[in-house]
């Protein structure tokens, strides 16, 4: 295995992470906050360490492939959160809390242990937003941009991290990095402008745009998006959360290549929008017709809140505009189901993903027909294309690993002393990278701060497994991988 090339790539990304701290230094200096020294010191450490790795290993390209891509994928998501935790350690957080906040940020989970956000330095709040923006799709774009020069399998890494089924939608890997990255930046800028036009301050607009387009959910306020509940920003957030849940490969083809028909012809996009609207309408109907104490005053108010909270949980963004876990048991169950589903493949969202849901459903239907007619030849199609056996197998393996990880995490959390509601929703929200769970402790009105250290590490591990989509980690755990 060519470890030198992997180490060099990791060094470049570490140095870039250190450079991303510089805006936080500038902001805290402008605000006369002492935290600027923490960010300056952390940035210096990462820049020196990252540059040192590159110098020591050199940039001489080696022939590398899938094994190096697997290793680099896991190393990036394990090492970068540790480096990104330095500012949190600097403000006095424990190692557990600092790692939890950092992992939650980079995996775009959005679960937090920080309280009193309104009194924190703007540099620290910006750092949390930068982590989520970088983790949304920035890491993979950066990786596939630098890996061709090191002859690491950039396309292999793209598929490993993003689970994008669209394949190589452009002829050159550099085009994928350039156009996907450009799209990500353009959407982010558009979101900043929209939020500012909706009444947010410039700082709030920048921070929330970063955590919206990345489907992250970190806010600059303890009340999360409830702060902007009575402003048009809630509708802007709905729009950009939908964008975050769509395939970036699809949006790239639409925006840069004019293939607008793909927006309505892609089956996972249709399923994504259908689930969003269906769940929002179901919640409004349940509240206004079957609840003794409705959470809404009328249909319009209910639809506004439901559309926002449903898309927030479905994409894994995790913004909260109200304590939706107090809307009754039936509504709570719907939100728990949404936690598992996720957005489209190749998007900033996590979860099971739409294409896997549809393929799994089609596979179950095909198997049912096969039971009735054993000799019947049944082909499974997705988007008009035949689904081969390897793709079907990967979907089934993913679903199994997903559910197994969720069950294991829920059991382990319950063993730490948490009640069943908190343990189950905590496991679900962590493995799906959503953010808020259910109940008074980790619900939309709470934080993960009251959890014990073992419970926080369980959640953090589940976040990493969910963001890595399990397979890469389990591949590294096999003896055959290290034997070559």
N, C-alpha and C positions, 0 to 999 in steps of 0.2 A: 504493500500500500504506500502511496506517495504522500506521506504525512507532511513533508516540507511544503508542498503546494497548498494543502488544506490549512496549515498554520499561517501561511502567508496571506491567504484570503481572509482568515479570521482576524489577522492583524490589521488589515485594511479597514475592515468593518468596525473594529474597536476604535481605531483612530477617527473614523467618521462619527462614531457615537460621541467621542470626546469633543469633536468640533461642534456637535449639536448643542453642547452645553453653553457655548459662548453667548447666544442671545439671552440666556438666563442670567449670565454674569452682567451683561449690559443693562438689563431691566432692573436688577437689584441695585446696581450702582446708581441708576437714575432715581430710584425710590429711596436711596440712602439706607438700604437694608444690609445688615451685616452678612446675610446669607451669600452675598456675592463672593466672599472669600472661599466658601465651601465649594461653590460651583467652579471657581477659578482653579482651586487645588485639584478637584476631581477631573476637570478637563485636562489639566497638565499631566496627571497620572495616566489617563487613558491615551492621550496623544503620544506620550513617551513610550508607553508600553506597546501600543499598536505599531508605532513606527519601528520600535526595537524588534518586534517579531518579524516585520517585513525585511528589515536590514539583515537580521541573523539568518533568515531562511532564504532570502533572495527571491527574485522574480523570474528565475529561469524556469520556463514551462516544462512540465513533465506530462507524459501521456496518462491521463487519468480518466475515470469513468464512473460507473454507478456506485461503487463502494465508497469512493471519495465523496460523492454527492450525498449519500446517506449519512456519512460521518459528519460532513460539514453542516448539513441541515440540523442535526441534533446538537452539535457544538455551538452553533449560532444561538439556538434558543435556550441553551443552558448557560453559556458563558456571558452573553450580552446582558441578561438580566442581573447577573452578579456584578458586572461593571456598572450598570445603570443604577444600582442600589447605593452607590457611594454618597450621592447628595442626601439621601434619606438617612444614612448612617450619620452624616455630618450634622444634621439637625437634632440628633439625639434619639432616633428611633432604634429599637433593638434590631439585631440581625434578622430575626424572624419577621418582624414587621416591615423592615426595609426590603427584604427579599420578596415578601408577599406583595407589597405595593409595586415593586419593580416588575415582577412576573405578571401581575395583573395588568399592568400598563402595557408592556410589550406584547402580551398575548391578546390585547384589546378586550380583556374580560370586563374590566371596569369595577370590580369589587374593590373596596377600599378599607383601610384601617385608619385613615386620617380623619380627624374631626376638626371642627372649627376652621373650615376651609376659608371662610370669609376673612379670617384674620391672618392667614398664611401669606408669605411673601409672594409677589406676582411671579418671581423667578421660579419658585418651587411649583406653583400652579402651572406655569408654562412648561416646565420640565415634564410634568405628568401628561400634558397634552402632546408634547413632542414624542414621548415614548409611544403613545397610542398611534400617532400619525405615522411614525416610523415602523411600528409593528403591523399596521393595517395591511399595507402592501409594499411599503418602502423597503423593508428588509429583502424581500425576494427580488424586487426590481434592482436594488443595489447589487445583490449577489449575481444575478444573471448578466448584469452589465460588466462586472469585473472578472467573472469566471472564464469567459472565452480567452482572455489574455493569458490565463493560467492553465488553459486546456482542461478545466474541470467541466463536467457535463452540465452546462447551464440549463439546457432544456429538461434534463433529467431532474435537476433541482426544482425547476418551475413546476413540473408535474407532481413531485413529491410534496412540495409545500402547499400548492394551491389546489390540488386535486381538480385541475381544469381538464374537462373532457374534450375540449375543442381541438386539442392537438396543436401542431405547429401552424398557427393561423397566419404567420408571415414567414417569408422565406429565410430570413436571417434572424439569429438570436438577438443581435444588436437592435434590430427593429422592434422586437418585442419589448425589450427593456426601455428603449427610447420612447416609443409611442404609449406604452402603458404608464410609464413614469410621467410623461407629459400630460396625459389624461388625468392622472391622479392629482397633479399640481393644478391644472386648470379647474377641475371640479372643486378643489379646496379653495382656490381664490374666489370662484363664483359663490361658494357658500359663505365665505367671509363677507363679501359685499352684500349678499342677501341678508345675512344676520344684522349687519350694520344698518341697512335700510329699514329693518324691522324694529330698530330701537336699542339694540345692544351697544354697549361701549365697544371701542375698537379692540380692547384687550379681550373682553368676553367673546366678541365675534371671532377673533383669531383662535382662541383656545377651544371654543365649542365647534368651530368648523373642523379643526383637526380631529376632534373626538367624534364628530358626526360622520365624516366621510370614511373614517377608519372603522366605523361600527364599534367604537370603544366605549364611550359613555361617561368618561370622567368629566366632571363639571367643576367650575370655579366657585360654586356655592354649595353650602350644606343642603339646601332645599332642592338641589339639582335643577331640572327644567321647570319646576313649579315656580321658580323665580320669574319666568317669562310666560306663565300660563295665560295671562290676559293680553298678550301681545301677538302680532302676526308671526312671530318667530316660531311658534309651535307648528304652523303650516309649512314654513320653510324647513323645519327639522324633519317633518314627515317626508317631504319631497327628497331631501338629500339622504335620509336613511334608506329610502327605496333605491336610490342610486347606489348606495354602499352595498346593498344586497343583490345587485345585478352583476352578471359576469363582466369583468373588465375587458376580456377579450372581445366580447360581443359589443360593448360600448366603443371599443377602439375601432372595430370594423364599421360601426355606424357613423362615428364622428369623423374619422380620417379617410374612410373609403366609401362613404355614402350608401352603405347597405342597410337601409332603414327597414326593409321587410323582415330582417332577422328579429326585430323587436317583438313582432307578433307571431312569428313562425317558431321561435324557440319554445319547446314544450315546458322547460323548467321555469321560464319567465311567466308563462301563463299560469302554471301551478302556484308560483310564488305570489302573484297578485291575487289569485283566487282565494288562497288560504288567508291572506291578509284581510281582504274584504269580508270573507265569510265569518271569520272569528270576530271581527269588529261588530258586525251586524248581530251575531249571536249574543254577544255580551250586552248590547243595547236592549235586545228583545228580552233577555233574562232579567235585566235590571228593571225595566219599565213595566213588565207584565207579570213577573213571577217573584219579585222581591218585595218583602214587607217594608223594607227601608231602602228605596232606590238610591243609588249613588249619584244619579243625574236628575236634573229638574225637568228636562225635556229631551226630545230626540236629537235636536241639533247639538246641544251641549254634550249629550252622551256619545254621539257619533264622533265629535271632535276628540274627546278624551280617549275613546276606544281605538280610533284609528291611530292615534299617537302611541298609546301604550302597547298595542298589538304589534305595530311595526318595530317598536323599540325592542321588544322581547324577541320577536321573530328573527330579526337581523343580529341579535346579540349585542345591540348598542347599549341597552341597559339604562337609558335615561328614565327618570320617574317624574311624572307630573302630578301624581297623587298616590296615596296608599291603596293601590288597586287590590292588594291582598286582603283588604277589609270589605270587599264588594260581595262577599258571600262565598260559600263553599263551591257552588257550581262554577262560578266565574274563576275562582282560584284554580280549579282543576284545568280549565281551559288555558290559563296562563302557564301552568306547569307543562301541559302538552306542547305549547308554543316554544318553551325553553329548549326542547329537544330538536325541533325541526330545522332551524337555520335558514340561510339564504340560498342563493344559487352557487353552483360550482364556479371557482375562479373569481369570487367576489371577496370583499373584505370581511364578510360575515362568516361565522363558524357553524357548528351544529352538524346534524346528519347531512344536510344539503338536499336541495330539491331533486337533483338528478338521481341520487341514491334512493330517495323515497319512491320516485316513479318507477325506477328499474326494479326495486324490491317488490313493489305492488304488482308489476307486470309479471315478475317471476313467480309470485304466489298464484296469480291467476292462471299462468301457463301450467304450473304444477297441478293445480286443481283440475284443469281440463285433461291433463295427461293421466290423472287417476281414473277418470271416467272412460277415456279412450287411450289405452296404453300404447297402441300402435300409431297414434296420430303424431305427425311431425309438427311441432309448434315452435315458431321462431319469435324471439323477443326483439322488438324494435324500439328505438328511442330517437325521436326527431327524424323519422324516416329512414334511419340507418340500422342495420342489423347489429345487435349487441353480441359480441363474441363471448366465448366461454371464459376467457381470462378476465374480461371486464366484469362479467356477472359474478365470478368468483371473488374478485377484489371488493365488490360492493357488499357481498354477503359476509366476507371476512371483516370488513370495516364495521358493519352493523353489529356483528358479534362482539368485536373488541370494544366498541362504543358502549354497548349495554353491559358487558362484563366489567369494564372500568367504572361505569356509573354505579353498579350494584356494589362493587368492592369499596368504592369511596363512601357510599351511603352507610354501609356496615361499619366501616372504620370510624366515620364521624359519629355514629350512634354510640360506639364504644368509648368515645371521649366524653360522654355524658350529655350530648345534645338530644333534644326531643326529636321524635320521628319526623315532624314537619320540617324542622330546621335541617336535620341531617339529609333528608331526601332532596329538598330543594337546594341545599348547599352543594350536594354532589352534582345535581343536574345543572345548576348554573355555572359550576366550575368546569365541568367536562365539556359544556357547550359554549364556554367563554361568553356568558351573557352578562353577569354582574350581580344584580340584586337577586336574592332568593325570596322566600316567603316567611312570614311570621314577624314577630316584634324585634327579633335580634338582627337578622340579616335581610329583612324585607326592604322594600323601597324606601322606607323611612328610617332604616337602621344602617349599621356598618358591620364589618367583620371584626372590629376591634375587640368585642367581648369574648371572642372565641379563644380557646386555649392555644398554646403554641403548637402542640401536635395537630390540632384541627386545622390550623392555618397552613401547616406544611402539607397536610393531606389535600387541602383545596388547591394549594399552589402546584402540587404535583399533577393533580387532575387537570389544571389549566394548561400546563405544558403538554401533557399527553393529548388533550383535546386540540390544541393549536397545531401540534405536529401530526395530528390525525393518526396516531397510534402506530401505524405500520413501520415507519422509520425507526422508532424506538425498539420495537420488538425484533426488527431485523438485526439491529446492533447487539441484541441480547443472545443471538444464536451463535453457536460455536463455529458454524460453517463460514459466517461472515469474516471472522478473524483468521480463519485458516486460509481464506483466499479462494 
